[in-house]
Amino acid sequence: MSTTFSDVAPSSTEFLAAVAARQLVGKRRVFAGVGLPTLAVDLARRTVNPDVELVYESGICGAQPEGLAEGIADSVLVSGAAAVLSMPALFGYVLQRGHVDVGFLGAAQIDRWGSLNTSFIGDWDRPTVRLPGAGGAAEIMPNAGECIVVLRRHDPGALPAELDFCTSPSPVRAHQEDPRMVPPGHGVSTVITPMTVLRRPEKLGELEISEVHPGLTVDDVRAATGWEIAVADDVRETARPTVEEVRLLREEIDTVRLYLR
Amino acid sequence: MAAPDKVTDLTSAVATHVRDGMTVALEGFGHLIPFAAGHEIIRQGRRDLTFCRMTPDLLADQMIAAGCVSKLVASFFASGSAGSLREVRRRVESADPAPLEVEEYSHYGMVCRYQAGAAGLPFFPLRSYAGSDLPKLNPLIRKVSDPYGGPDIYVVPPLRPDVTILHAQRADRSGNVQMWGIVGAQQEAAYAAETVIVTVEEIVEEDVVRSDPNRTVLPAHAVTAVIECPGGAHPSYTQGHYDRDNAFYREWTPISRDREAVLDWLEEWVHRVPDRAAYLDKLGAERWAGLGVAPRPSQPVDFGRRVAQEAS
């Protein structure tokens, strides 16, 4: 196994996907979304976790796709899957009942507690940008064992002190509403951005800087974050993707450059 | 007595069952999206519809641009690889050319609404929304106390469409509908509705259905009208028949950016096309052949047949 490291840029899809794939070591059942998570779970299956079970909100469990899925309802995920469930079964029995270990989520904004905005930028009534909305994220956040968030940008607009809208709440916000309504899941455990890996070790705690990508400093990350962000005791440099991981992504997983740019 | 024959054509089904001002659900989660039926609604010029669809993708963009829809009930306002729905965004962000009322849930919220509608329940509880701004945005998402002493829980109201429209692989003439692959919340959306219209790739003999009863998602009693409509889900797909036209979805993004381009597209591909067969002709045999799939049949199962047992 080659351990030669690749020099792909930390902001590249290859870098983010490789970092995301490594988070799946030892995880049994992963709720995968479209785009970068698709690459990450595929890479994880070929490297750190061959046995990971892929679950999709379209109802598919145990997918073994023969090609790269373009979307979570792609026919390539259905053919050869272990099961295709109805949505009441998928959301009610699989997810809400607690069978999913890790959920992958994206967001336009994330706050210090790991709450996500995927609904509006600006006013709710007349938004500057109408974003896609909740989808299944409002269910994945409370019910998956933990959530990994991948952000494509890192600036105070994407990591603000206050969300414009809270679509998928952290357990911290659920606790503020009613301590008895705190959900079973941890909420966001890990955030991967083009600058850093943030972690949230405590279920009711804040995100902290855990890893900083090569060429950047903790102060760079602080300056690009919209709140006074906490720093872990032992911050280290994010491990670069290996040459082999980048090769798998480019030559075996996304050969048609659907998600890699 | 023979079961009533529910086979009709799409023009008649829409003319008979879909009227201005109705609440209409067109479901299919990335698969079996009833595009042909949506286009027929556009051709017949329906207005003021409350359009229910968990993932209002291209189909919603088209029906809204055509002026059929005054209100959208949904849970995800984008279209996978096609990205933003620009017609929806124009109306929501700048009321251009008119505002669009939106009633918004999460996916499971919509699923629970259909389940409540299908089962005749007054509401349905789910463990989402604690700490979310969604209940402030949509006051129909409400919190109730648990009569058994557990924590408070959010509930959603039943969704009871006047008409639910679906696409499926096959049905028999009496309306027993079979589908496979991703089945989404179609069974719930159908049982929740007053009237159910189903377009299918093929009408088959009753024996075919009865050879595999577990494949039936909707028994005939839940179905009002059945239409044979091959290719009725394009540009989405029908498992085992044809694949998603990914190029079409990508082509939609630049069209969607420009309202005039959307209207031109509707004129060319909907208004000037009488039905789905003509649409497929226009699409061309070569493009259609490019969406073909190779066979990957399931292993048949054996339901067995009772043999006479000797009396003891």
Interface residues (C-beta under 8 A of the other chain):
Chain A: V34 E57 S58 G59 I60 E70 G71 I72 A73 D74 S75 V78 S79 G80 V84 S86 M87 P88 F91 G92 L95 Q96 S115 S119 W124 R126 P127 T128 V129 R130 L131 P132 G133 A134 G135 G136 A137 A138 E139 P142 N143 F165 C166 T167 S168 P169 S170 P171 V172 R173 A174 H175 Q176 E177 D178 R180 M181 V182 P183 L258
Chain B: F29 G30 H31 T55 A74 S75 F76 F77 A78 G80 S81 S84 V88 R89 V92 E93 S94 E104 Y105 S106 H107 Y108 G109 V111 Q115 L126 R127 S128 Y129 A130 G131 S132 D133 L134 L137 P151 D152 I153 W180 G181 I182 V183 G184 A185 Q187 E188 Y237 Q239 D243 R244 N246 V293 R296
